[in-house]
Amino acid sequence: MSEKLEEIKKRLQRLLSLWIDESKVNQLEIDAKIDERGVLVEVNGPKEVLALVIGRKGQTVNAIRQILKSIGGAVGAAISLKVQTKNK
């Protein structure tokens, strides 16, 4: 299962790098773990970068969630996404 988690993280990072600068994507911490509902993917990072991930009125993050559902179908797992800022 850890291979699937790594594959999900890699695909999400590749997806984010399509519209966010690579140096900003590298500031994000992407973590995937198994919970009671499937796979939970957490994206942590600075507010400026997460604003690009969330998008206007949350439209971008909702689109990412739809794409993750497709990825989940490909790897055989239900995937949910949580976006949060780093607490420092």
PDB file of N, CA, C and O in Angstrom:
ATOM      1  N   MET A   1       0.813  -1.198   0.000  1.00  0.00           N
ATOM      2  CA  MET A   1       0.000   0.000   0.000  1.00  0.00           C
ATOM      3  C   MET A   1       0.853   1.258   0.000  1.00  0.00           C
ATOM      4  O   MET A   1       0.430   2.294  -0.512  1.00  0.00           O
ATOM      5  N   SER A   2       2.053   1.178   0.570  1.00  0.00           N
ATOM      6  CA  SER A   2       2.920   2.359   0.595  1.00  0.00           C
ATOM      7  C   SER A   2       3.319   2.777  -0.822  1.00  0.00           C
ATOM      8  O   SER A   2       3.568   3.957  -1.070  1.00  0.00           O
ATOM      9  N   GLU A   3       3.381   1.824  -1.749  1.00  0.00           N
ATOM     10  CA  GLU A   3       3.666   2.168  -3.142  1.00  0.00           C
ATOM     11  C   GLU A   3       2.540   3.022  -3.716  1.00  0.00           C
ATOM     12  O   GLU A   3       2.793   3.966  -4.464  1.00  0.00           O
ATOM     13  N   LYS A   4       1.298   2.693  -3.367  1.00  0.00           N
ATOM     14  CA  LYS A   4       0.157   3.473  -3.835  1.00  0.00           C
ATOM     15  C   LYS A   4       0.192   4.875  -3.245  1.00  0.00           C
ATOM     16  O   LYS A   4      -0.103   5.847  -3.941  1.00  0.00           O
ATOM     17  N   LEU A   5       0.550   4.993  -1.972  1.00  0.00           N
ATOM     18  CA  LEU A   5       0.627   6.306  -1.333  1.00  0.00           C
ATOM     19  C   LEU A   5       1.678   7.173  -2.016  1.00  0.00           C
ATOM     20  O   LEU A   5       1.441   8.356  -2.263  1.00  0.00           O
ATOM     21  N   GLU A   6       2.824   6.601  -2.320  1.00  0.00           N
ATOM     22  CA  GLU A   6       3.883   7.345  -3.000  1.00  0.00           C
ATOM     23  C   GLU A   6       3.450   7.741  -4.405  1.00  0.00           C
ATOM     24  O   GLU A   6       3.767   8.836  -4.869  1.00  0.00           O
ATOM     25  N   GLU A   7       2.731   6.859  -5.077  1.00  0.00           N
ATOM     26  CA  GLU A   7       2.233   7.160  -6.422  1.00  0.00           C
ATOM     27  C   GLU A   7       1.233   8.316  -6.374  1.00  0.00           C
ATOM     28  O   GLU A   7       1.269   9.201  -7.229  1.00  0.00           O
ATOM     29  N   ILE A   8       0.350   8.314  -5.390  1.00  0.00           N
ATOM     30  CA  ILE A   8      -0.630   9.391  -5.241  1.00  0.00           C
ATOM     31  C   ILE A   8       0.080  10.710  -4.980  1.00  0.00           C
ATOM     32  O   ILE A   8      -0.259  11.719  -5.597  1.00  0.00           O
ATOM     33  N   LYS A   9       1.055  10.727  -4.082  1.00  0.00           N
ATOM     34  CA  LYS A   9       1.798  11.946  -3.774  1.00  0.00           C
ATOM     35  C   LYS A   9       2.529  12.467  -5.004  1.00  0.00           C
ATOM     36  O   LYS A   9       2.535  13.670  -5.264  1.00  0.00           O
ATOM     37  N   LYS A  10       3.144  11.563  -5.758  1.00  0.00           N
ATOM     38  CA  LYS A  10       3.884  11.958  -6.951  1.00  0.00           C
ATOM     39  C   LYS A  10       2.954  12.554  -8.005  1.00  0.00           C
ATOM     40  O   LYS A  10       3.286  13.563  -8.627  1.00  0.00           O
ATOM     41  N   ARG A  11       1.799  11.937  -8.205  1.00  0.00           N
ATOM     42  CA  ARG A  11       0.849  12.438  -9.203  1.00  0.00           C
ATOM     43  C   ARG A  11       0.285  13.793  -8.798  1.00  0.00           C
ATOM     44  O   ARG A  11       0.096  14.663  -9.647  1.00  0.00           O
ATOM     45  N   LEU A  12       0.011  13.983  -7.494  1.00  0.00           N
ATOM     46  CA  LEU A  12      -0.506  15.264  -7.030  1.00  0.00           C
ATOM     47  C   LEU A  12       0.541  16.359  -7.200  1.00  0.00           C
ATOM     48  O   LEU A  12       0.214  17.469  -7.620  1.00  0.00           O
ATOM     49  N   GLN A  13       1.790  16.057  -6.880  1.00  0.00           N
ATOM     50  CA  GLN A  13       2.844  17.058  -7.054  1.00  0.00           C
ATOM     51  C   GLN A  13       3.006  17.421  -8.527  1.00  0.00           C
ATOM     52  O   GLN A  13       3.199  18.592  -8.856  1.00  0.00           O
ATOM     53  N   ARG A  14       2.931  16.451  -9.399  1.00  0.00           N
ATOM     54  CA  ARG A  14       3.013  16.711 -10.840  1.00  0.00           C
ATOM     55  C   ARG A  14       1.830  17.558 -11.306  1.00  0.00           C
ATOM     56  O   ARG A  14       1.995  18.459 -12.128  1.00  0.00           O
ATOM     57  N   LEU A  15       0.646  17.270 -10.784  1.00  0.00           N
ATOM     58  CA  LEU A  15      -0.543  18.047 -11.129  1.00  0.00           C
ATOM     59  C   LEU A  15      -0.398  19.499 -10.680  1.00  0.00           C
ATOM     60  O   LEU A  15      -0.702  20.413 -11.446  1.00  0.00           O
ATOM     61  N   LEU A  16       0.056  19.719  -9.464  1.00  0.00           N
ATOM     62  CA  LEU A  16       0.221  21.076  -8.945  1.00  0.00           C
ATOM     63  C   LEU A  16       1.271  21.853  -9.730  1.00  0.00           C
ATOM     64  O   LEU A  16       1.147  23.065  -9.906  1.00  0.00           O
ATOM     65  N   SER A  17       2.291  21.168 -10.196  1.00  0.00           N
ATOM     66  CA  SER A  17       3.360  21.864 -10.922  1.00  0.00           C
ATOM     67  C   SER A  17       2.927  22.311 -12.318  1.00  0.00           C
ATOM     68  O   SER A  17       3.679  23.012 -12.996  1.00  0.00           O
ATOM     69  N   LEU A  18       1.734  21.920 -12.759  1.00  0.00           N
ATOM     70  CA  LEU A  18       1.244  22.355 -14.069  1.00  0.00           C
ATOM     71  C   LEU A  18       0.900  23.841 -14.084  1.00  0.00           C
ATOM     72  O   LEU A  18       1.049  24.491 -15.119  1.00  0.00           O
ATOM     73  N   TRP A  19       0.442  24.396 -12.960  1.00  0.00           N
ATOM     74  CA  TRP A  19       0.089  25.826 -12.949  1.00  0.00           C
ATOM     75  C   TRP A  19       0.776  26.622 -11.849  1.00  0.00           C
ATOM     76  O   TRP A  19       0.671  27.848 -11.809  1.00  0.00           O
ATOM     77  N   ILE A  20       1.474  25.938 -10.964  1.00  0.00           N
ATOM     78  CA  ILE A  20       2.212  26.634  -9.910  1.00  0.00           C
ATOM     79  C   ILE A  20       3.693  26.456 -10.186  1.00  0.00           C
ATOM     80  O   ILE A  20       4.132  25.367 -10.555  1.00  0.00           O
ATOM     81  N   ASP A  21       4.466  27.519 -10.010  1.00  0.00           N
ATOM     82  CA  ASP A  21       5.906  27.478 -10.232  1.00  0.00           C
ATOM     83  C   ASP A  21       6.538  26.361  -9.409  1.00  0.00           C
ATOM     84  O   ASP A  21       6.152  26.127  -8.263  1.00  0.00           O
ATOM     85  N   GLU A  22       7.513  25.672 -10.004  1.00  0.00           N
ATOM     86  CA  GLU A  22       8.150  24.513  -9.366  1.00  0.00           C
ATOM     87  C   GLU A  22       8.756  24.859  -8.009  1.00  0.00           C
ATOM     88  O   GLU A  22       8.687  24.051  -7.082  1.00  0.00           O
ATOM     89  N   SER A  23       9.350  26.047  -7.877  1.00  0.00           N
ATOM     90  CA  SER A  23       9.943  26.430  -6.592  1.00  0.00           C
ATOM     91  C   SER A  23       8.871  26.583  -5.518  1.00  0.00           C
ATOM     92  O   SER A  23       9.127  26.309  -4.345  1.00  0.00           O
ATOM     93  N   LYS A  24       7.677  27.017  -5.907  1.00  0.00           N
ATOM     94  CA  LYS A  24       6.581  27.135  -4.944  1.00  0.00           C
ATOM     95  C   LYS A  24       5.998  25.776  -4.595  1.00  0.00           C
ATOM     96  O   LYS A  24       5.623  25.536  -3.447  1.00  0.00           O
ATOM     97  N   VAL A  25       5.920  24.891  -5.569  1.00  0.00           N
ATOM     98  CA  VAL A  25       5.419  23.534  -5.305  1.00  0.00           C
ATOM     99  C   VAL A  25       6.348  22.816  -4.335  1.00  0.00           C
ATOM    100  O   VAL A  25       5.893  22.032  -3.502  1.00  0.00           O
ATOM    101  N   ASN A  26       7.649  23.083  -4.440  1.00  0.00           N
ATOM    102  CA  ASN A  26       8.607  22.451  -3.533  1.00  0.00           C
ATOM    103  C   ASN A  26       8.453  22.935  -2.096  1.00  0.00           C
ATOM    104  O   ASN A  26       8.936  22.276  -1.176  1.00  0.00           O
ATOM    105  N   GLN A  27       7.791  24.072  -1.881  1.00  0.00           N
ATOM    106  CA  GLN A  27       7.538  24.560  -0.529  1.00  0.00           C
ATOM    107  C   GLN A  27       6.395  23.806   0.145  1.00  0.00           C
ATOM    108  O   GLN A  27       6.230  23.883   1.363  1.00  0.00           O
ATOM    109  N   LEU A  28       5.619  23.087  -0.634  1.00  0.00           N
ATOM    110  CA  LEU A  28       4.483  22.344  -0.104  1.00  0.00           C
ATOM    111  C   LEU A  28       4.936  20.999   0.453  1.00  0.00           C
ATOM    112  O   LEU A  28       5.820  20.345  -0.100  1.00  0.00           O
ATOM    113  N   GLU A  29       4.317  20.607   1.544  1.00  0.00           N
ATOM    114  CA  GLU A  29       4.532  19.279   2.108  1.00  0.00           C
ATOM    115  C   GLU A  29       3.287  18.461   1.799  1.00  0.00           C
ATOM    116  O   GLU A  29       2.184  18.792   2.235  1.00  0.00           O
ATOM    117  N   ILE A  30       3.478  17.399   1.050  1.00  0.00           N
ATOM    118  CA  ILE A  30       2.360  16.531   0.679  1.00  0.00           C
ATOM    119  C   ILE A  30       2.528  15.225   1.437  1.00  0.00           C
ATOM    120  O   ILE A  30       3.545  14.543   1.306  1.00  0.00           O
ATOM    121  N   ASP A  31       1.516  14.883   2.236  1.00  0.00           N
ATOM    122  CA  ASP A  31       1.566  13.678   3.044  1.00  0.00           C
ATOM    123  C   ASP A  31       0.319  12.858   2.751  1.00  0.00           C
ATOM    124  O   ASP A  31      -0.779  13.408   2.669  1.00  0.00           O
ATOM    125  N   ALA A  32       0.474  11.571   2.597  1.00  0.00           N
ATOM    126  CA  ALA A  32      -0.656  10.682   2.355  1.00  0.00           C
ATOM    127  C   ALA A  32      -0.643   9.583   3.400  1.00  0.00           C
ATOM    128  O   ALA A  32       0.394   8.981   3.679  1.00  0.00           O
ATOM    129  N   LYS A  33      -1.816   9.329   3.976  1.00  0.00           N
ATOM    130  CA  LYS A  33      -1.928   8.262   4.963  1.00  0.00           C
ATOM    131  C   LYS A  33      -3.295   7.613   4.841  1.00  0.00           C
ATOM    132  O   LYS A  33      -4.233   8.192   4.293  1.00  0.00           O
ATOM    133  N   ILE A  34      -3.385   6.425   5.352  1.00  0.00           N
ATOM    134  CA  ILE A  34      -4.624   5.662   5.283  1.00  0.00           C
ATOM    135  C   ILE A  34      -5.455   5.997   6.515  1.00  0.00           C
ATOM    136  O   ILE A  34      -4.964   5.946   7.643  1.00  0.00           O
ATOM    137  N   ASP A  35      -6.733   6.344   6.284  1.00  0.00           N
ATOM    138  CA  ASP A  35      -7.647   6.563   7.397  1.00  0.00           C
ATOM    139  C   ASP A  35      -8.856   5.648   7.208  1.00  0.00           C
ATOM    140  O   ASP A  35      -8.856   4.790   6.326  1.00  0.00           O
ATOM    141  N   GLU A  36      -9.882   5.832   8.036  1.00  0.00           N
ATOM    142  CA  GLU A  36     -11.033   4.927   7.997  1.00  0.00           C
ATOM    143  C   GLU A  36     -11.858   5.048   6.710  1.00  0.00           C
ATOM    144  O   GLU A  36     -12.610   4.133   6.375  1.00  0.00           O
ATOM    145  N   ARG A  37     -11.728   6.154   5.995  1.00  0.00           N
ATOM    146  CA  ARG A  37     -12.505   6.361   4.771  1.00  0.00           C
ATOM    147  C   ARG A  37     -11.702   6.138   3.507  1.00  0.00           C
ATOM    148  O   ARG A  37     -12.244   6.320   2.417  1.00  0.00           O
ATOM    149  N   GLY A  38     -10.460   5.761   3.593  1.00  0.00           N
ATOM    150  CA  GLY A  38      -9.617   5.561   2.417  1.00  0.00           C
ATOM    151  C   GLY A  38      -8.266   6.196   2.625  1.00  0.00           C
ATOM    152  O   GLY A  38      -7.622   5.976   3.651  1.00  0.00           O
ATOM    153  N   VAL A  39      -7.826   6.986   1.655  1.00  0.00           N
ATOM    154  CA  VAL A  39      -6.537   7.659   1.716  1.00  0.00           C
ATOM    155  C   VAL A  39      -6.776   9.149   1.944  1.00  0.00           C
ATOM    156  O   VAL A  39      -7.537   9.783   1.213  1.00  0.00           O
ATOM    157  N   LEU A  40      -6.126   9.696   2.954  1.00  0.00           N
ATOM    158  CA  LEU A  40      -6.201  11.121   3.235  1.00  0.00           C
ATOM    159  C   LEU A  40      -4.898  11.764   2.779  1.00  0.00           C
ATOM    160  O   LEU A  40      -3.820  11.393   3.242  1.00  0.00           O
ATOM    161  N   VAL A  41      -5.000  12.724   1.877  1.00  0.00           N
ATOM    162  CA  VAL A  41      -3.838  13.459   1.393  1.00  0.00           C
ATOM    163  C   VAL A  41      -3.886  14.842   2.028  1.00  0.00           C
ATOM    164  O   VAL A  41      -4.868  15.568   1.874  1.00  0.00           O
ATOM    165  N   GLU A  42      -2.823  15.205   2.741  1.00  0.00           N
ATOM    166  CA  GLU A  42      -2.737  16.512   3.378  1.00  0.00           C
ATOM    167  C   GLU A  42      -1.684  17.345   2.667  1.00  0.00           C
ATOM    168  O   GLU A  42      -0.572  16.879   2.418  1.00  0.00           O
ATOM    169  N   VAL A  43      -2.044  18.575   2.346  1.00  0.00           N
ATOM    170  CA  VAL A  43      -1.115  19.513   1.720  1.00  0.00           C
ATOM    171  C   VAL A  43      -0.917  20.664   2.699  1.00  0.00           C
ATOM    172  O   VAL A  43      -1.863  21.378   3.030  1.00  0.00           O
ATOM    173  N   ASN A  44       0.315  20.837   3.156  1.00  0.00           N
ATOM    174  CA  ASN A  44       0.673  21.906   4.079  1.00  0.00           C
ATOM    175  C   ASN A  44       1.659  22.827   3.394  1.00  0.00           C
ATOM    176  O   ASN A  44       2.465  22.393   2.571  1.00  0.00           O
ATOM    177  N   GLY A  45       1.589  24.105   3.740  1.00  0.00           N
ATOM    178  CA  GLY A  45       2.538  25.041   3.165  1.00  0.00           C
ATOM    179  C   GLY A  45       2.225  26.462   3.554  1.00  0.00           C
ATOM    180  O   GLY A  45       1.304  26.720   4.329  1.00  0.00           O
ATOM    181  N   PRO A  46       3.005  27.394   3.006  1.00  0.00           N
ATOM    182  CA  PRO A  46       2.758  28.809   3.282  1.00  0.00           C
ATOM    183  C   PRO A  46       1.442  29.282   2.662  1.00  0.00           C
ATOM    184  O   PRO A  46       0.992  28.745   1.650  1.00  0.00           O
ATOM    185  N   LYS A  47       0.839  30.288   3.280  1.00  0.00           N
ATOM    186  CA  LYS A  47      -0.460  30.804   2.818  1.00  0.00           C
ATOM    187  C   LYS A  47      -0.428  31.256   1.366  1.00  0.00           C
ATOM    188  O   LYS A  47      -1.392  31.042   0.632  1.00  0.00           O
ATOM    189  N   GLU A  48       0.673  31.883   0.939  1.00  0.00           N
ATOM    190  CA  GLU A  48       0.755  32.405  -0.423  1.00  0.00           C
ATOM    191  C   GLU A  48       0.646  31.280  -1.452  1.00  0.00           C
ATOM    192  O   GLU A  48      -0.001  31.435  -2.488  1.00  0.00           O
ATOM    193  N   VAL A  49       1.277  30.161  -1.158  1.00  0.00           N
ATOM    194  CA  VAL A  49       1.257  29.036  -2.105  1.00  0.00           C
ATOM    195  C   VAL A  49      -0.089  28.315  -2.025  1.00  0.00           C
ATOM    196  O   VAL A  49      -0.643  27.910  -3.047  1.00  0.00           O
ATOM    197  N   LEU A  50      -0.607  28.160  -0.818  1.00  0.00           N
ATOM    198  CA  LEU A  50      -1.894  27.480  -0.673  1.00  0.00           C
ATOM    199  C   LEU A  50      -3.028  28.278  -1.307  1.00  0.00           C
ATOM    200  O   LEU A  50      -4.025  27.702  -1.743  1.00  0.00           O
ATOM    201  N   ALA A  51      -2.881  29.596  -1.359  1.00  0.00           N
ATOM    202  CA  ALA A  51      -3.885  30.412  -2.039  1.00  0.00           C
ATOM    203  C   ALA A  51      -3.971  30.028  -3.512  1.00  0.00           C
ATOM    204  O   ALA A  51      -5.055  30.043  -4.095  1.00  0.00           O
ATOM    205  N   LEU A  52      -2.837  29.686  -4.115  1.00  0.00           N
ATOM    206  CA  LEU A  52      -2.829  29.238  -5.509  1.00  0.00           C
ATOM    207  C   LEU A  52      -3.473  27.864  -5.644  1.00  0.00           C
ATOM    208  O   LEU A  52      -4.125  27.574  -6.647  1.00  0.00           O
ATOM    209  N   VAL A  53      -3.293  27.025  -4.640  1.00  0.00           N
ATOM    210  CA  VAL A  53      -3.883  25.687  -4.664  1.00  0.00           C
ATOM    211  C   VAL A  53      -5.396  25.774  -4.490  1.00  0.00           C
ATOM    212  O   VAL A  53      -6.141  25.063  -5.165  1.00  0.00           O
ATOM    213  N   ILE A  54      -5.851  26.639  -3.591  1.00  0.00           N
ATOM    214  CA  ILE A  54      -7.284  26.746  -3.314  1.00  0.00           C
ATOM    215  C   ILE A  54      -8.015  27.454  -4.442  1.00  0.00           C
ATOM    216  O   ILE A  54      -9.094  27.023  -4.849  1.00  0.00           O
ATOM    217  N   GLY A  55      -7.440  28.536  -4.950  1.00  0.00           N
ATOM    218  CA  GLY A  55      -8.056  29.256  -6.055  1.00  0.00           C
ATOM    219  C   GLY A  55      -9.179  30.160  -5.601  1.00  0.00           C
ATOM    220  O   GLY A  55      -9.505  30.229  -4.416  1.00  0.00           O
ATOM    221  N   ARG A  56      -9.755  30.841  -6.543  1.00  0.00           N
ATOM    222  CA  ARG A  56     -10.840  31.779  -6.257  1.00  0.00           C
ATOM    223  C   ARG A  56     -12.108  31.016  -5.892  1.00  0.00           C
ATOM    224  O   ARG A  56     -12.583  30.178  -6.658  1.00  0.00           O
ATOM    225  N   LYS A  57     -12.644  31.314  -4.724  1.00  0.00           N
ATOM    226  CA  LYS A  57     -13.860  30.682  -4.192  1.00  0.00           C
ATOM    227  C   LYS A  57     -13.728  29.161  -4.092  1.00  0.00           C
ATOM    228  O   LYS A  57     -14.736  28.454  -4.104  1.00  0.00           O
ATOM    229  N   GLY A  58     -12.500  28.649  -3.994  1.00  0.00           N
ATOM    230  CA  GLY A  58     -12.282  27.218  -3.833  1.00  0.00           C
ATOM    231  C   GLY A  58     -12.466  26.390  -5.084  1.00  0.00           C
ATOM    232  O   GLY A  58     -12.525  25.162  -5.016  1.00  0.00           O
ATOM    233  N   GLN A  59     -12.556  27.051  -6.232  1.00  0.00           N
ATOM    234  CA  GLN A  59     -12.807  26.316  -7.471  1.00  0.00           C
ATOM    235  C   GLN A  59     -11.640  25.407  -7.841  1.00  0.00           C
ATOM    236  O   GLN A  59     -11.848  24.291  -8.318  1.00  0.00           O
ATOM    237  N   THR A  60     -10.417  25.879  -7.624  1.00  0.00           N
ATOM    238  CA  THR A  60      -9.253  25.083  -8.009  1.00  0.00           C
ATOM    239  C   THR A  60      -9.134  23.840  -7.140  1.00  0.00           C
ATOM    240  O   THR A  60      -8.902  22.744  -7.650  1.00  0.00           O
ATOM    241  N   VAL A  61      -9.292  24.004  -5.819  1.00  0.00           N
ATOM    242  CA  VAL A  61      -9.168  22.849  -4.934  1.00  0.00           C
ATOM    243  C   VAL A  61     -10.293  21.843  -5.192  1.00  0.00           C
ATOM    244  O   VAL A  61     -10.083  20.638  -5.050  1.00  0.00           O
ATOM    245  N   ASN A  62     -11.466  22.314  -5.564  1.00  0.00           N
ATOM    246  CA  ASN A  62     -12.540  21.385  -5.913  1.00  0.00           C
ATOM    247  C   ASN A  62     -12.209  20.611  -7.183  1.00  0.00           C
ATOM    248  O   ASN A  62     -12.528  19.427  -7.291  1.00  0.00           O
ATOM    249  N   ALA A  63     -11.576  21.270  -8.138  1.00  0.00           N
ATOM    250  CA  ALA A  63     -11.149  20.579  -9.353  1.00  0.00           C
ATOM    251  C   ALA A  63     -10.070  19.544  -9.031  1.00  0.00           C
ATOM    252  O   ALA A  63     -10.062  18.450  -9.594  1.00  0.00           O
ATOM    253  N   ILE A  64      -9.160  19.900  -8.117  1.00  0.00           N
ATOM    254  CA  ILE A  64      -8.117  18.955  -7.705  1.00  0.00           C
ATOM    255  C   ILE A  64      -8.755  17.735  -7.057  1.00  0.00           C
ATOM    256  O   ILE A  64      -8.330  16.605  -7.299  1.00  0.00           O
ATOM    257  N   ARG A  65      -9.769  17.959  -6.237  1.00  0.00           N
ATOM    258  CA  ARG A  65     -10.455  16.835  -5.582  1.00  0.00           C
ATOM    259  C   ARG A  65     -11.105  15.911  -6.614  1.00  0.00           C
ATOM    260  O   ARG A  65     -11.080  14.691  -6.452  1.00  0.00           O
ATOM    261  N   GLN A  66     -11.682  16.478  -7.667  1.00  0.00           N
ATOM    262  CA  GLN A  66     -12.271  15.658  -8.727  1.00  0.00           C
ATOM    263  C   GLN A  66     -11.207  14.824  -9.440  1.00  0.00           C
ATOM    264  O   GLN A  66     -11.419  13.649  -9.738  1.00  0.00           O
ATOM    265  N   ILE A  67     -10.066  15.447  -9.707  1.00  0.00           N
ATOM    266  CA  ILE A  67      -8.979  14.725 -10.363  1.00  0.00           C
ATOM    267  C   ILE A  67      -8.454  13.617  -9.456  1.00  0.00           C
ATOM    268  O   ILE A  67      -8.134  12.526  -9.928  1.00  0.00           O
ATOM    269  N   LEU A  68      -8.363  13.895  -8.146  1.00  0.00           N
ATOM    270  CA  LEU A  68      -7.905  12.872  -7.205  1.00  0.00           C
ATOM    271  C   LEU A  68      -8.863  11.684  -7.159  1.00  0.00           C
ATOM    272  O   LEU A  68      -8.431  10.551  -6.948  1.00  0.00           O
ATOM    273  N   LYS A  69     -10.151  11.928  -7.353  1.00  0.00           N
ATOM    274  CA  LYS A  69     -11.097  10.813  -7.426  1.00  0.00           C
ATOM    275  C   LYS A  69     -10.764   9.910  -8.607  1.00  0.00           C
ATOM    276  O   LYS A  69     -10.845   8.686  -8.501  1.00  0.00           O
ATOM    277  N   SER A  70     -10.388  10.519  -9.739  1.00  0.00           N
ATOM    278  CA  SER A  70      -9.998   9.734 -10.911  1.00  0.00           C
ATOM    279  C   SER A  70      -8.711   8.967 -10.650  1.00  0.00           C
ATOM    280  O   SER A  70      -8.584   7.801 -11.022  1.00  0.00           O
ATOM    281  N   ILE A  71      -7.751   9.640 -10.001  1.00  0.00           N
ATOM    282  CA  ILE A  71      -6.498   8.970  -9.651  1.00  0.00           C
ATOM    283  C   ILE A  71      -6.785   7.814  -8.698  1.00  0.00           C
ATOM    284  O   ILE A  71      -6.204   6.737  -8.827  1.00  0.00           O
ATOM    285  N   GLY A  72      -7.686   8.044  -7.740  1.00  0.00           N
ATOM    286  CA  GLY A  72      -8.065   6.993  -6.804  1.00  0.00           C
ATOM    287  C   GLY A  72      -8.661   5.795  -7.508  1.00  0.00           C
ATOM    288  O   GLY A  72      -8.407   4.653  -7.125  1.00  0.00           O
ATOM    289  N   GLY A  73      -9.450   6.046  -8.531  1.00  0.00           N
ATOM    290  CA  GLY A  73      -9.996   4.939  -9.306  1.00  0.00           C
ATOM    291  C   GLY A  73      -8.915   4.160 -10.017  1.00  0.00           C
ATOM    292  O   GLY A  73      -9.009   2.940 -10.153  1.00  0.00           O
ATOM    293  N   ALA A  74      -7.878   4.863 -10.476  1.00  0.00           N
ATOM    294  CA  ALA A  74      -6.775   4.207 -11.182  1.00  0.00           C
ATOM    295  C   ALA A  74      -5.919   3.354 -10.252  1.00  0.00           C
ATOM    296  O   ALA A  74      -5.426   2.298 -10.647  1.00  0.00           O
ATOM    297  N   VAL A  75      -5.744   3.819  -9.007  1.00  0.00           N
ATOM    298  CA  VAL A  75      -4.895   3.066  -8.074  1.00  0.00           C
ATOM    299  C   VAL A  75      -5.705   2.216  -7.107  1.00  0.00           C
ATOM    300  O   VAL A  75      -5.136   1.473  -6.309  1.00  0.00           O
ATOM    301  N   GLY A  76      -7.028   2.320  -7.173  1.00  0.00           N
ATOM    302  CA  GLY A  76      -7.888   1.482  -6.342  1.00  0.00           C
ATOM    303  C   GLY A  76      -8.029   1.963  -4.911  1.00  0.00           C
ATOM    304  O   GLY A  76      -7.989   1.154  -3.984  1.00  0.00           O
ATOM    305  N   ALA A  77      -8.194   3.267  -4.711  1.00  0.00           N
ATOM    306  CA  ALA A  77      -8.350   3.806  -3.364  1.00  0.00           C
ATOM    307  C   ALA A  77      -9.251   5.035  -3.411  1.00  0.00           C
ATOM    308  O   ALA A  77      -9.239   5.790  -4.383  1.00  0.00           O
ATOM    309  N   ALA A  78     -10.031   5.226  -2.351  1.00  0.00           N
ATOM    310  CA  ALA A  78     -10.826   6.453  -2.209  1.00  0.00           C
ATOM    311  C   ALA A  78      -9.908   7.516  -1.616  1.00  0.00           C
ATOM    312  O   ALA A  78      -9.309   7.299  -0.563  1.00  0.00           O
ATOM    313  N   ILE A  79      -9.792   8.661  -2.283  1.00  0.00           N
ATOM    314  CA  ILE A  79      -8.841   9.695  -1.861  1.00  0.00           C
ATOM    315  C   ILE A  79      -9.603  10.944  -1.459  1.00  0.00           C
ATOM    316  O   ILE A  79     -10.492  11.403  -2.177  1.00  0.00           O
ATOM    317  N   SER A  80      -9.244  11.497  -0.290  1.00  0.00           N
ATOM    318  CA  SER A  80      -9.775  12.790   0.125  1.00  0.00           C
ATOM    319  C   SER A  80      -8.594  13.746   0.338  1.00  0.00           C
ATOM    320  O   SER A  80      -7.479  13.314   0.631  1.00  0.00           O
ATOM    321  N   LEU A  81      -8.855  15.047   0.187  1.00  0.00           N
ATOM    322  CA  LEU A  81      -7.798  16.055   0.245  1.00  0.00           C
ATOM    323  C   LEU A  81      -8.074  17.048   1.353  1.00  0.00           C
ATOM    324  O   LEU A  81      -9.199  17.521   1.511  1.00  0.00           O
ATOM    325  N   LYS A  82      -7.035  17.364   2.126  1.00  0.00           N
ATOM    326  CA  LYS A  82      -7.105  18.362   3.177  1.00  0.00           C
ATOM    327  C   LYS A  82      -5.982  19.365   2.947  1.00  0.00           C
ATOM    328  O   LYS A  82      -4.818  18.986   2.812  1.00  0.00           O
ATOM    329  N   VAL A  83      -6.338  20.652   2.903  1.00  0.00           N
ATOM    330  CA  VAL A  83      -5.356  21.717   2.672  1.00  0.00           C
ATOM    331  C   VAL A  83      -5.295  22.561   3.935  1.00  0.00           C
ATOM    332  O   VAL A  83      -6.323  23.029   4.426  1.00  0.00           O
ATOM    333  N   GLN A  84      -4.082  22.756   4.465  1.00  0.00           N
ATOM    334  CA  GLN A  84      -3.935  23.557   5.676  1.00  0.00           C
ATOM    335  C   GLN A  84      -2.590  24.265   5.685  1.00  0.00           C
ATOM    336  O   GLN A  84      -1.623  23.803   5.078  1.00  0.00           O
ATOM    337  N   THR A  85      -2.545  25.402   6.388  1.00  0.00           N
ATOM    338  CA  THR A  85      -1.312  26.162   6.475  1.00  0.00           C
ATOM    339  C   THR A  85      -0.416  25.584   7.564  1.00  0.00           C
ATOM    340  O   THR A  85      -0.871  24.900   8.481  1.00  0.00           O
ATOM    341  N   LYS A  86       0.864  25.880   7.431  1.00  0.00           N
ATOM    342  CA  LYS A  86       1.814  25.469   8.448  1.00  0.00           C
ATOM    343  C   LYS A  86       1.595  26.301   9.689  1.00  0.00           C
ATOM    344  O   LYS A  86       1.395  27.512   9.598  1.00  0.00           O
ATOM    345  N   ASN A  87       1.628  25.685  10.820  1.00  0.00           N
ATOM    346  CA  ASN A  87       1.507  26.411  12.084  1.00  0.00           C
ATOM    347  C   ASN A  87       2.901  26.642  12.650  1.00  0.00           C
ATOM    348  O   ASN A  87       3.564  25.708  13.103  1.00  0.00           O
ATOM    349  N   LYS A  88       3.335  27.891  12.619  1.00  0.00           N
ATOM    350  CA  LYS A  88       4.663  28.218  13.135  1.00  0.00           C
ATOM    351  C   LYS A  88       4.546  29.330  14.109  1.00  0.00           C
ATOM    352  O   LYS A  88       5.550  29.767  14.670  1.00  0.00           O
TER     353      LYS A  88
END
